[in-house]
């Protein structure tokens, strides 16, 4: 097991102090988690960033790639045929490419959310044949999904190069 050096330790960023409204709290925590997982992936070395660290095949770059698809599905209405396939980044995509795709999906999702004042209203996405969840449900689900995978990413990054912290 690699030892943690001072060089690889990062200070933890505390949870956000958001406004007091429900939407400010939900969006603040989601953005906090989004920033955490993108930072955890950014700068991770090849090929370790793609190397499965557990029997399921989970790898750091695949987690961020998956979350890109989740953001696009939830807030932009993209259809995903094979969710399992989203856990692998394309071989031609560099770490910087996957981080950039994720950041773009987050920006586009936030553009949609900026127009959502009513948490009880459906997410305004285009998708035929399926009703959209409420904005409240979508934000809560995305906090759960992103937080879960950010925890996985913390462990995978520490295994790769002993980097810890947010």
Backbone as CSV, one residue per row, in Angstrom:
resi,resn,N_x,N_y,N_z,CA_x,CA_y,CA_z,C_x,C_y,C_z
1,UNK,0.850,-1.181,0.000,0.000,0.000,0.000,0.889,1.234,0.000
2,UNK,0.641,2.196,-0.913,1.476,3.386,-0.936,1.278,4.210,0.323
3,UNK,2.344,4.839,0.746,2.217,5.706,1.914,1.780,7.089,1.462
4,UNK,1.021,7.741,2.296,0.555,9.088,1.973,1.654,10.070,2.335
5,UNK,2.059,10.824,1.366,3.077,11.831,1.613,2.420,13.189,1.749
6,UNK,3.159,14.106,2.304,2.642,15.459,2.455,2.258,16.041,1.093
7,UNK,3.033,15.692,0.061,2.787,16.184,-1.291,1.420,15.742,-1.816
8,UNK,0.966,14.563,-1.439,-0.277,14.017,-1.969,-1.489,14.311,-1.089
9,UNK,-1.290,14.954,0.020,-2.409,15.275,0.892,-2.942,16.645,0.513
10,UNK,-4.226,16.715,0.401,-4.889,17.984,0.122,-5.841,18.287,1.265
11,UNK,-5.993,19.543,1.526,-6.949,19.930,2.555,-8.346,19.637,2.064
12,UNK,-9.173,19.180,2.955,-10.566,18.970,2.594,-11.267,20.307,2.484
13,UNK,-12.085,20.416,1.475,-12.914,21.597,1.298,-14.203,21.341,2.072
14,UNK,-14.555,22.218,2.993,-15.767,21.969,3.787,-17.031,22.090,2.930
15,UNK,-18.132,21.503,3.386,-19.394,21.638,2.657,-19.747,23.114,2.467
16,UNK,-20.513,23.396,1.439,-20.812,24.795,1.127,-21.750,25.440,2.142
17,UNK,-21.563,26.709,2.307,-22.516,27.520,3.058,-23.354,28.215,2.004
18,UNK,-24.545,27.682,1.800,-25.399,28.199,0.731,-26.449,29.119,1.325
19,UNK,-27.275,29.629,0.467,-28.404,30.412,0.938,-29.350,29.524,1.715
20,UNK,-30.417,30.075,2.204,-31.311,29.314,3.070,-32.471,28.654,2.340
21,UNK,-32.676,28.987,1.073,-33.798,28.361,0.371,-33.451,26.924,0.010
22,UNK,-34.471,26.125,-0.159,-34.266,24.710,-0.476,-33.477,24.531,-1.774
23,UNK,-33.809,25.301,-2.798,-33.111,25.144,-4.074,-31.651,25.569,-3.968
24,UNK,-31.362,26.599,-3.174,-29.960,27.014,-2.991,-29.154,25.942,-2.270
25,UNK,-29.765,25.305,-1.280,-29.070,24.247,-0.542,-28.827,23.043,-1.446
26,UNK,-29.849,22.598,-2.156,-29.707,21.436,-3.027,-28.685,21.682,-4.139
27,UNK,-28.787,22.811,-4.792,-27.842,23.107,-5.881,-26.435,23.327,-5.336
28,UNK,-26.320,23.926,-4.174,-25.011,24.148,-3.579,-24.302,22.842,-3.260
29,UNK,-25.035,21.889,-2.684,-24.423,20.600,-2.379,-24.113,19.804,-3.640
30,UNK,-24.986,19.871,-4.637,-24.699,19.165,-5.888,-23.455,19.743,-6.550
31,UNK,-23.355,21.050,-6.619,-22.167,21.659,-7.237,-20.893,21.339,-6.452
32,UNK,-20.999,21.276,-5.138,-19.866,20.901,-4.289,-19.369,19.497,-4.651
33,UNK,-20.295,18.558,-4.789,-19.922,17.188,-5.140,-19.394,17.091,-6.564
34,UNK,-20.010,17.839,-7.474,-19.536,17.845,-8.863,-18.085,18.331,-8.933
35,UNK,-17.804,19.407,-8.240,-16.446,19.955,-8.230,-15.467,18.958,-7.607
36,UNK,-15.906,18.288,-6.545,-15.041,17.322,-5.861,-14.643,16.170,-6.767
37,UNK,-15.594,15.593,-7.483,-15.256,14.421,-8.302,-14.469,14.820,-9.540
38,UNK,-14.747,15.982,-10.109,-13.949,16.438,-11.256,-12.506,16.683,-10.820
39,UNK,-12.322,17.294,-9.663,-10.969,17.558,-9.157,-10.253,16.256,-8.811
40,UNK,-10.993,15.279,-8.308,-10.394,13.993,-7.942,-9.866,13.277,-9.186
41,UNK,-10.502,13.476,-10.318,-10.116,12.813,-11.567,-9.054,13.604,-12.321
42,UNK,-9.174,14.921,-12.303,-8.264,15.776,-13.055,-6.821,15.536,-12.612
43,UNK,-5.957,15.289,-13.580,-4.545,15.091,-13.285,-4.161,13.691,-12.867
44,UNK,-5.115,12.777,-12.816,-4.782,11.391,-12.461,-3.967,10.780,-13.601
45,UNK,-2.972,9.975,-13.266,-2.063,9.456,-14.291,-2.648,8.304,-15.117
46,UNK,-2.252,8.303,-16.391,-2.553,7.177,-17.276,-1.497,6.115,-17.050
47,UNK,-1.726,4.880,-17.212,-3.001,4.211,-17.495,-3.783,3.878,-16.223
48,UNK,-3.234,4.227,-15.051,-3.883,3.851,-13.789,-5.305,4.391,-13.671
49,UNK,-5.564,5.554,-14.257,-6.878,6.164,-14.168,-7.943,5.295,-14.846
50,UNK,-7.529,4.422,-15.761,-8.442,3.515,-16.465,-8.388,2.087,-15.926
51,UNK,-7.436,1.809,-15.081,-7.215,0.454,-14.599,-8.224,0.105,-13.510
52,UNK,-8.976,-0.978,-13.687,-9.913,-1.385,-12.632,-9.162,-1.691,-11.344
53,UNK,-9.703,-1.199,-10.244,-9.071,-1.417,-8.946,-9.859,-2.401,-8.090
54,UNK,-11.009,-2.824,-8.601,-11.867,-3.769,-7.889,-12.420,-4.780,-8.899
55,UNK,-12.869,-5.925,-8.435,-13.343,-6.960,-9.357,-14.473,-6.528,-10.304
56,UNK,-15.269,-5.557,-9.903,-16.365,-5.113,-10.768,-15.873,-4.383,-12.014
57,UNK,-14.599,-4.004,-12.040,-14.058,-3.274,-13.178,-14.103,-1.765,-13.022
58,UNK,-14.562,-1.279,-11.880,-14.669,0.159,-11.652,-13.298,0.813,-11.720
59,UNK,-13.256,1.934,-12.449,-12.025,2.710,-12.548,-12.375,4.184,-12.434
60,UNK,-11.404,4.988,-12.085,-11.634,6.407,-11.802,-12.202,7.160,-13.003
61,UNK,-11.608,6.981,-14.160,-12.076,7.714,-15.340,-13.477,7.273,-15.744
62,UNK,-13.749,5.982,-15.582,-15.077,5.472,-15.902,-16.164,6.069,-15.025
63,UNK,-15.852,6.321,-13.751,-16.845,6.940,-12.864,-17.250,8.316,-13.357
64,UNK,-16.258,9.118,-13.753,-16.588,10.463,-14.226,-17.320,10.399,-15.562
65,UNK,-16.921,9.473,-16.424,-17.616,9.293,-17.690,-19.083,8.924,-17.436
66,UNK,-19.323,8.008,-16.508,-20.687,7.609,-16.145,-21.499,8.814,-15.666
67,UNK,-20.919,9.613,-14.783,-21.649,10.772,-14.264,-21.966,11.792,-15.356
68,UNK,-21.138,11.854,-16.385,-21.446,12.725,-17.528,-22.755,12.276,-18.171
69,UNK,-22.892,10.974,-18.377,-24.119,10.441,-18.965,-25.321,10.644,-18.050
70,UNK,-25.120,10.504,-16.735,-26.220,10.703,-15.791,-26.700,12.152,-15.837
71,UNK,-25.775,13.107,-15.819,-26.145,14.532,-15.917,-26.939,14.792,-17.198
72,UNK,-26.431,14.280,-18.304,-27.073,14.522,-19.597,-28.453,13.854,-19.666
73,UNK,-28.582,12.685,-19.082,-29.866,11.999,-19.069,-30.874,12.736,-18.187
74,UNK,-30.453,13.074,-16.985,-31.366,13.668,-16.009,-31.837,15.064,-16.407
75,UNK,-30.900,15.897,-16.844,-31.248,17.300,-17.053,-31.403,17.707,-18.522
76,UNK,-30.826,16.941,-19.436,-30.884,17.311,-20.849,-31.766,16.374,-21.663
77,UNK,-32.183,15.265,-21.057,-33.092,14.352,-21.726,-32.442,13.336,-22.644
78,UNK,-31.121,13.197,-22.599,-30.450,12.204,-23.445,-30.883,10.794,-23.038
79,UNK,-31.081,9.946,-24.033,-31.386,8.542,-23.769,-30.089,7.760,-23.649
80,UNK,-30.036,6.859,-22.706,-28.879,5.974,-22.537,-29.393,4.553,-22.728
81,UNK,-28.802,3.866,-23.675,-29.222,2.501,-23.994,-28.557,1.484,-23.061
82,UNK,-27.272,1.667,-22.784,-26.505,0.697,-21.998,-25.768,1.430,-20.880
83,UNK,-26.378,1.477,-19.701,-25.769,2.190,-18.584,-24.432,1.588,-18.183
84,UNK,-24.311,0.278,-18.269,-23.047,-0.355,-17.886,-21.900,0.130,-18.759
85,UNK,-22.168,0.366,-20.028,-21.126,0.830,-20.948,-20.631,2.229,-20.600
86,UNK,-21.435,3.011,-19.886,-21.019,4.376,-19.540,-19.895,4.393,-18.515
87,UNK,-19.622,3.262,-17.879,-18.556,3.194,-16.875,-17.162,3.025,-17.487
88,UNK,-17.066,3.095,-18.802,-15.770,3.033,-19.485,-15.639,4.248,-20.390
89,UNK,-14.564,4.989,-20.242,-14.296,6.115,-21.142,-13.769,5.576,-22.458
90,UNK,-14.003,6.309,-23.526,-13.488,5.910,-24.832,-11.966,5.888,-24.777
91,UNK,-11.343,4.879,-25.381,-9.875,4.781,-25.348,-9.170,6.039,-25.886
92,UNK,-9.768,6.717,-26.840,-9.147,7.909,-27.428,-9.279,9.142,-26.541
93,UNK,-10.172,9.105,-25.555,-10.375,10.262,-24.674,-9.323,10.292,-23.574
94,UNK,-8.639,11.414,-23.461,-7.667,11.612,-22.379,-8.411,11.957,-21.091
95,UNK,-7.688,11.990,-20.002,-8.275,12.419,-18.727,-8.852,13.819,-18.891
96,UNK,-8.093,14.708,-19.513,-8.562,16.090,-19.712,-9.836,16.120,-20.556
97,UNK,-9.929,15.241,-21.553,-11.137,15.184,-22.390,-12.350,14.781,-21.559
98,UNK,-12.207,13.740,-20.740,-13.332,13.255,-19.940,-13.750,14.312,-18.925
99,UNK,-12.780,14.973,-18.299,-13.107,16.054,-17.358,-13.835,17.180,-18.103
100,UNK,-13.367,17.537,-19.284,-14.009,18.606,-20.063,-15.436,18.222,-20.465
101,UNK,-15.652,16.969,-20.866,-17.010,16.514,-21.221,-17.931,16.621,-20.005
102,UNK,-17.406,16.230,-18.846,-18.200,16.305,-17.621,-18.534,17.766,-17.288
103,UNK,-17.536,18.613,-17.323,-17.768,20.031,-17.005,-18.767,20.665,-17.966
104,UNK,-18.710,20.274,-19.243,-19.672,20.777,-20.221,-21.081,20.285,-19.886
105,UNK,-21.219,19.008,-19.534,-22.537,18.482,-19.170,-23.088,19.196,-17.937
106,UNK,-22.226,19.451,-16.958,-22.647,20.163,-15.748,-23.078,21.585,-16.089
107,UNK,-22.318,22.271,-16.932,-22.687,23.640,-17.332,-24.044,23.648,-18.022
108,UNK,-24.239,22.717,-18.937,-25.514,22.645,-19.666,-26.658,22.284,-18.721
109,UNK,-26.409,21.382,-17.766,-27.430,21.032,-16.775,-27.767,22.245,-15.912
110,UNK,-26.750,22.997,-15.497,-26.994,24.197,-14.692,-27.758,25.254,-15.473
111,UNK,-27.524,25.348,-16.776,-28.301,26.279,-17.602,-29.785,25.912,-17.542
112,UNK,-30.085,24.613,-17.586,-31.476,24.164,-17.465,-31.999,24.498,-16.073
113,UNK,-31.224,24.183,-15.042,-31.664,24.416,-13.670,-31.850,25.895,-13.356
114,UNK,-31.092,26.751,-14.021,-31.243,28.191,-13.791,-32.648,28.670,-14.129
115,UNK,-33.336,27.957,-14.990,-34.705,28.324,-15.362,-35.764,27.633,-14.521
116,UNK,-35.352,26.920,-13.483,-36.290,26.151,-12.656,-36.456,26.820,-11.288
117,UNK,-37.585,27.476,-11.103,-37.843,28.130,-9.819,-38.706,27.274,-8.909
118,UNK,-39.503,26.378,-9.490,-40.432,25.551,-8.730,-39.876,24.142,-8.600
119,UNK,-39.487,23.760,-7.385,-38.919,22.433,-7.165,-39.919,21.312,-7.411
120,UNK,-41.193,21.610,-7.356,-42.224,20.602,-7.593,-42.546,20.390,-9.061
121,UNK,-42.076,21.279,-9.914,-42.338,21.168,-11.356,-41.431,20.105,-11.962
122,UNK,-41.840,19.532,-13.084,-40.968,18.550,-13.744,-39.736,19.215,-14.342
123,UNK,-38.651,18.457,-14.408,-37.442,18.941,-15.080,-37.821,19.204,-16.541
124,UNK,-37.527,20.381,-17.062,-37.919,20.709,-18.436,-36.969,20.117,-19.480
125,UNK,-37.045,18.814,-19.654,-36.189,18.149,-20.626,-37.045,17.529,-21.715
126,UNK,-36.430,17.362,-22.856,-37.133,16.729,-23.971,-36.844,15.234,-23.952
127,UNK,-37.869,14.457,-23.785,-37.725,13.004,-23.879,-39.112,12.439,-24.164
128,UNK,-39.222,11.785,-25.265,-40.537,11.264,-25.639,-40.839,9.976,-24.883
129,UNK,-42.100,9.821,-24.527,-42.559,8.585,-23.925,-42.346,8.438,-22.435
130,UNK,-41.612,9.332,-21.806,-41.383,9.225,-20.359,-41.569,10.587,-19.711
131,UNK,-42.272,10.582,-18.592,-42.446,11.853,-17.892,-41.176,12.175,-17.107
132,UNK,-40.928,13.436,-16.940,-39.743,13.894,-16.213,-40.040,13.930,-14.715
133,UNK,-39.043,13.654,-13.878,-39.233,13.767,-12.429,-39.291,15.242,-12.029
134,UNK,-39.691,15.482,-10.804,-39.677,16.860,-10.304,-38.231,17.340,-10.183
135,UNK,-38.058,18.633,-10.215,-36.730,19.222,-10.037,-36.169,18.805,-8.676
136,UNK,-36.997,18.791,-7.640,-36.560,18.386,-6.297,-36.018,16.958,-6.318
137,UNK,-36.780,16.042,-6.931,-36.344,14.646,-6.997,-35.048,14.530,-7.791
138,UNK,-34.978,15.224,-8.921,-33.784,15.152,-9.773,-32.551,15.656,-9.026
139,UNK,-32.666,16.776,-8.329,-31.536,17.307,-7.574,-31.128,16.350,-6.448
140,UNK,-32.105,15.817,-5.736,-31.806,14.895,-4.641,-31.143,13.626,-5.175
141,UNK,-31.665,13.095,-6.272,-31.065,11.914,-6.877,-29.641,12.194,-7.338
142,UNK,-29.412,13.344,-7.936,-28.069,13.674,-8.430,-27.087,13.874,-7.280
143,UNK,-27.543,14.396,-6.151,-26.674,14.500,-4.972,-26.297,13.099,-4.516
144,UNK,-27.265,12.197,-4.453,-27.000,10.809,-4.042,-26.062,10.125,-5.024
145,UNK,-26.352,10.221,-6.299,-25.547,9.545,-7.336,-24.118,10.091,-7.383
146,UNK,-23.993,11.400,-7.378,-22.664,12.016,-7.450,-21.888,11.763,-6.165
147,UNK,-22.550,11.862,-5.019,-21.878,11.606,-3.744,-21.394,10.173,-3.626
148,UNK,-22.208,9.248,-4.073,-21.823,7.835,-4.021,-20.564,7.595,-4.846
149,UNK,-20.566,8.105,-6.067,-19.418,7.883,-6.940,-18.215,8.736,-6.540
150,UNK,-18.442,9.878,-5.915,-17.318,10.676,-5.406,-16.605,9.906,-4.298
151,UNK,-17.352,9.180,-3.489,-16.735,8.343,-2.457,-15.897,7.231,-3.068
152,UNK,-16.434,6.611,-4.121,-15.651,5.600,-4.841,-14.379,6.230,-5.403
153,UNK,-14.519,7.419,-5.983,-13.377,8.108,-6.599,-12.307,8.440,-5.566
154,UNK,-12.721,8.820,-4.350,-11.750,9.092,-3.287,-10.847,7.883,-3.054
155,UNK,-11.460,6.724,-2.952,-10.695,5.505,-2.687,-9.816,5.140,-3.878
156,UNK,-10.381,5.199,-5.088,-9.611,4.843,-6.280,-8.414,5.767,-6.479
157,UNK,-8.596,7.064,-6.246,-7.480,7.996,-6.430,-6.386,7.745,-5.392
158,UNK,-6.776,7.442,-4.175,-5.759,7.147,-3.159,-4.986,5.876,-3.522
159,UNK,-5.660,4.883,-4.077,-4.985,3.662,-4.520,-4.005,3.976,-5.652
160,UNK,-4.384,4.859,-6.555,-3.559,5.177,-7.724,-2.271,5.874,-7.333
161,UNK,-2.370,6.966,-6.578,-1.158,7.761,-6.306,-1.109,8.392,-4.914
162,UNK,-1.916,7.856,-4.009,-1.946,8.302,-2.614,-2.537,9.695,-2.413
163,UNK,-3.132,10.262,-3.440,-3.757,11.579,-3.296,-5.037,11.454,-2.482
164,UNK,-5.161,12.298,-1.473,-6.361,12.311,-0.631,-6.901,13.729,-0.562
165,UNK,-8.063,13.851,0.028,-8.687,15.171,0.214,-9.553,15.552,-0.965
166,UNK,-10.296,16.648,-0.775,-11.170,17.139,-1.840,-10.522,18.291,-2.542
